Amino acid sequence: MPWILMAAVGLGTAGLLVLGVLSMRLWLDVRVLSREVDTASRTLAEACGELSATVRG
């Protein structure tokens, strides 16, 4: 019977480690994505400014 408990603890620990790795990976992906979105929005804002300057005059 104790081997069943040890197996359950081992599987639980492995599951928590996998969840930890997946959450770190997700966090890193979100960081990269947020940087790309920030760069794209700044570029779009700059292009809109140039376009409005061209239209005005």
Sequence and secondary structure as in RCSB ss.txt:
>XXXX:A:sequence
MPWILMAAVGLGTAGLLVLGVLSMRLWLDVRVLSREVDTASRTLAEACGELSATVRG
>XXXX:A:secstr
 HHHHHHHHHHHHHHHHHHHHHHHHHHHHHHHHHHHHHHHHHHHHHHHHHHHHHHH 
